[in-house]
Amino acid sequence: MILVNFKVYEESFGKKAIDLAKICLEVSKKSGVEIIPVVGALDALRVKEVSRGRVFLQDVGEYMEGAKTGSVSAKAAKALGIDGSLINHSECRKKPGTIRKMLANWPKGFVSVLCLQSLGQIEAWAKNVKSDFVAYEPKYLIGNKEKSVASEESKMIKKMAEKTKKLLVGAGIRQKEDVEKSLEMGAVGILVASGVVKAKDPKKALVALTGAFCV
């Protein structure tokens, strides 16, 4: 499983979001690896129309419905056909109490990907709150062009994988070797962003990453 976080790069919103989603679909079909676009709320429905697979949001608000102007509702997203969302990404952090409230009211069947920063957090959340996936992305490696979570934190990936069987990892992942090491350490998938979105050839970059799942 590969989650491609489109973020809000110029290369990945509006019409370019559709183009990138089509690339994700094409590479997914050829490789057999599920590739999930993780998009902003403004592009989600149009991306869903062309993706033929699951589409996640980058974030949702804490409120499911009601007089909450401007809030992105997980309940509304699910009703519109969106499949899930990240929660607590390092670029969009939430308070622990807010996360607990959100997951307690989370729509059934709407996939939750809870982003955490440490082993201690995973141990605590694994005991008290259930999310569909846990994502480990060390903030200091996000966007790094030389180092990755796989090269710098492989032992931590292994420790975290022992606490949850649905671990995703990301930050700095750009090459096949990063994915291979992450999977070897127990992750079930990866998150990527600039390594694909801002690559000179996003399709080529994505194809290289999928190769690690096929060995």
HUHU-V860839 format. One record per residue. PHI is phi in degrees with one decimal (NA if undefined). PSI is psi in whole degrees, 0 to 359 (999 if undefined). D_LAST is the distance of its C-alpha to the last C-alpha in Angstrom with 2 decimals. Layout:
# HUHU-V860839
PHI&PSI&D_LAST  PHI&PSI&D_LAST
This chain:
# HUHU-V860839
NA&131&14.38  -124.5&124&15.71  -99.4&122&19.46  -102.6&107&21.05  -82.7&109&24.44  -70.0&338&26.80  49.3&217&29.51  -127.2&41&32.73  -71.0&150&31.78  -59.2&332&33.83  -76.8&357&30.68  -139.4&24&29.79  -130.8&165&32.95  67.4&222&35.23  -61.1&327&34.21  -67.9&334&31.35  -64.9&320&29.87  -65.8&316&29.88  -61.4&317&28.29  -68.8&323&25.44  -62.9&323&24.98  -66.2&323&24.75  -64.1&316&21.99  -57.8&316&20.06  -63.6&313&20.78  -61.3&313&19.82  -67.9&323&16.37  -63.0&315&15.81  -63.0&319&17.02  -75.0&327&14.92  -93.3&336&11.53  80.3&5&12.47  -95.2&129&12.13  -68.4&126&15.61  -121.2&119&17.29  -110.3&116&20.72  -66.7&133&23.50  -114.7&107&25.62  -123.3&167&28.97  -73.8&159&32.61  -60.7&328&35.10  -68.4&332&36.84  -101.6&353&33.86  -58.8&313&32.30  -67.5&320&34.07  -68.1&323&33.59  -66.0&319&29.87  -59.7&324&29.70  -63.1&328&31.50  -102.7&348&28.87  -78.9&326&25.64  61.9&10&25.69  -142.3&197&23.62  -75.6&144&24.25  -130.6&131&26.10  -112.3&155&27.03  -89.0&158&29.96  -78.5&337&29.86  -170.4&154&32.76  -134.3&161&35.54  -81.5&174&38.97  -78.7&344&40.34  -98.0&134&42.69  -87.0&328&41.76  -165.1&170&45.00  115.9&192&48.60  -82.5&74&50.65  -131.4&73&47.93  -53.7&130&48.20  87.1&351&45.12  -76.5&141&42.75  -93.4&114&39.38  -93.0&128&39.34  -63.3&322&36.27  -63.2&316&38.43  -67.1&320&39.37  -61.0&316&35.81  -63.2&319&34.70  -62.5&333&37.76  -90.0&358&36.77  102.3&2&33.31  -75.0&150&31.23  -103.1&345&28.57  175.1&187&28.52  -158.9&152&29.08  -73.5&153&28.30  -134.7&133&31.06  69.7&32&32.23  -57.1&150&30.02  -60.2&340&31.28  -93.2&1&32.97  -151.9&59&34.64  -70.7&152&35.47  -130.1&157&37.52  -72.9&148&39.77  -53.0&319&38.61  -63.3&323&41.44  -65.9&317&40.45  -62.4&316&36.86  -60.6&317&38.23  -62.4&316&40.61  -62.2&311&37.99  -70.0&332&35.61  -67.0&332&38.63  -111.2&15&39.49  -64.3&136&36.04  -63.1&134&35.92  -61.2&131&34.28  87.8&354&31.03  -94.7&114&30.75  -69.0&131&27.54  -107.4&129&28.32  -119.3&100&26.06  -88.3&117&28.11  -87.8&126&27.53  -130.4&161&28.62  -111.7&349&29.15  -151.0&164&29.39  -64.3&321&28.68  -59.6&319&32.30  -63.3&317&32.02  -64.3&318&29.07  -61.4&317&31.04  -68.8&315&34.08  -71.4&325&32.55  -62.5&330&30.48  -81.1&326&33.83  -108.9&327&35.94  -135.9&133&34.12  -101.9&127&31.19  -119.1&161&28.91  -68.3&321&25.96  -138.4&153&23.62  -115.0&133&24.31  -114.0&129&23.17  -109.2&114&23.46  -134.9&97&24.32  -59.9&125&26.53  -58.7&324&29.22  -70.0&348&29.66  -106.6&353&26.17  -65.0&126&26.31  81.5&0&26.43  -66.8&134&25.91  -96.5&356&24.81  -121.4&329&24.18  -122.0&159&22.98  -140.5&169&20.75  -58.7&328&20.60  -72.5&321&17.50  -78.2&329&19.40  -103.8&336&22.72  -132.1&34&22.31  -63.5&322&19.28  -65.8&323&21.75  -68.0&322&23.29  -58.3&315&20.07  -63.0&317&19.74  -63.2&320&23.42  -70.1&323&23.25  -64.7&335&20.36  -74.2&341&22.71  -94.5&335&25.33  -145.3&137&23.49  -88.5&2&20.59  -126.8&59&20.26  -94.7&129&19.72  -110.5&147&18.75  -132.3&151&18.97  -158.0&179&20.08  107.9&107&22.37  79.0&2&21.63  -70.6&121&17.95  -137.0&344&17.59  -134.5&164&14.51  -55.7&321&10.76  -62.3&326&11.53  -62.9&319&13.70  -69.6&317&11.25  -58.4&315&8.86  -65.9&320&12.21  -62.0&315&13.56  -67.8&321&11.05  -60.3&324&11.40  -81.1&354&15.10  117.4&357&15.22  -68.2&152&15.29  -103.4&354&14.35  -175.6&178&14.46  -132.7&160&15.99  -115.7&134&19.19  -131.7&158&19.79  -141.8&265&23.10  -60.9&331&24.54  -60.6&336&21.27  -107.8&308&20.88  -60.4&320&24.45  -102.2&10&26.21  -68.8&151&23.82  -60.4&326&25.52  -133.1&88&22.96  -56.5&322&21.49  -63.3&313&19.47  -61.3&319&17.82  -63.8&319&17.19  -71.3&320&15.67  -59.1&317&13.40  -61.2&320&12.06  -67.5&321&11.50  -65.6&336&9.72  -59.8&334&6.98  -69.6&337&5.94  -84.1&352&5.89  -110.3&8&3.80  -83.9&999&0.00
